Amino acid sequence: MRREGNIVSGTAEEIRQMLADEGGSKTDWARAMAIPQDEVERMADEEDGPFPEGWVEESTSGAPEFPNGARLRLSRDVLRWFKAQGPGYQERINAVLLDFIKRQEPTGQA
């Protein structure tokens, strides 16, 4: 297991063993899932700040340069919204994530 601040990472087997040793996850999933979406968004804005106006229009679309076939778990609401925008939703999700990364870098470059 590796620890960096409050973040602990490890292999799937290490995590399974850690959960078994500690009696399972300490996360109160029922409480977490009961938080309304608007409250989740408010907390995210409080931590990271809101997205700037026009961020969707400024995002670029297109397939990633080197697709790697990674799997990503998204909330049903996020996936539903992107799919509702029409074909190409996976590319749009990638474009939004790339745009977010660029905005986090001091130079605006990812």
Steps between C-alpha positions, in 0.01 A plus 500: 500500500616851423388808689513859376337733751149365562504288184589133527546301182576137440426202284150354496623212715660738754177698525288184539733387779490841669118501494491145637745590779302811594158338478395657171458851367446777752308707246136563584376445144132546590580843642720590202235394246233698690677832436295692240675577170476877556680458833772289334546775241508769770769310690702451178474872422610578855808277465600567140302807399226508237570440133536828312213620282520359148727208590294256291529713187875544552563126532636328194352180368669205337641160575797485735836480328589162652188320624597247763174318564488602867170455679353783701204491737272800461179588679181418314414871485833592338480220245131573425577870440791434265308232307204737465725740308518246217762275342858553605431518873821314590709749305316790670565352845869469412507857366344636820752311713792623287369855524474467878862378519621791285323746727679354802848545352664838563583540130168366371682209333430134577 
